[in-house]
């Protein structure tokens, strides 16, 4: 099973700042089959990025994904008030699919 | 409009059973990969199961042999039959359309396993 480690656990930033979230895999993720999700309290997760770098439908271009192999990054170029949430990465190239533990982006 | 609505959650005793439903609209479950993902209270996401359009099914090791994913094409509904429930199965269960990654999530249904 591929273990995904997300860092940092919590990121304290101000609106307008840049956020950089890391997701590191215990072994190489096949074909960059890595996704990122955003979850706000009391809501279902929302798909942001799939295939490591492809934005899902309706996702603003301030969200971008990059990386390959074992190291992946989600970047939010300029934080908007609605971006403060928990973010999860997931690999779906190997069975079983696994999620990272999440990074909380909070208002500083 | 594409929509997923889960139901069937509730309180059940350890060792008991529960069947979750996920009613779909705006698309056909028969032609789509569908998955279940759960989230224990205050915890992260855990993938549970997937059913492919051809009918193949896969499960997380934590639920294999106890949970069964299925679908009813006439009702356009996805199911998760959960048997031999344990305290650690307590979670919000989400259904979602699937392409390896999950998209188009439902709002979730809470399952609490407790005596």
Boltz contact constraints between the chains, C-beta under 6 A:
constraints:
  - contact:
      token1: [A, 33]
      token2: [B, 100]
      max_distance: 6.0
  - contact:
      token1: [A, 35]
      token2: [B, 101]
      max_distance: 6.0
  - contact:
      token1: [A, 44]
      token2: [B, 94]
      max_distance: 6.0
  - contact:
      token1: [A, 44]
      token2: [B, 105]
      max_distance: 6.0
  - contact:
      token1: [A, 44]
      token2: [B, 107]
      max_distance: 6.0
  - contact:
      token1: [A, 44]
      token2: [B, 108]
      max_distance: 6.0
  - contact:
      token1: [A, 45]
      token2: [B, 105]
      max_distance: 6.0
  - contact:
      token1: [A, 47]
      token2: [B, 103]
      max_distance: 6.0
  - contact:
      token1: [A, 50]
      token2: [B, 101]
      max_distance: 6.0
  - contact:
      token1: [A, 88]
      token2: [B, 45]
      max_distance: 6.0
  - contact:
      token1: [A, 92]
      token2: [B, 100]
      max_distance: 6.0
  - contact:
      token1: [A, 92]
      token2: [B, 101]
      max_distance: 6.0
  - contact:
      token1: [A, 96]
      token2: [B, 60]
      max_distance: 6.0
  - contact:
      token1: [A, 97]
      token2: [B, 47]
      max_distance: 6.0
  - contact:
      token1: [A, 99]
      token2: [B, 44]
      max_distance: 6.0
  - contact:
      token1: [A, 99]
      token2: [B, 45]
      max_distance: 6.0
  - contact:
      token1: [A, 101]
      token2: [B, 44]
      max_distance: 6.0
  - contact:
      token1: [A, 102]
      token2: [B, 44]
      max_distance: 6.0
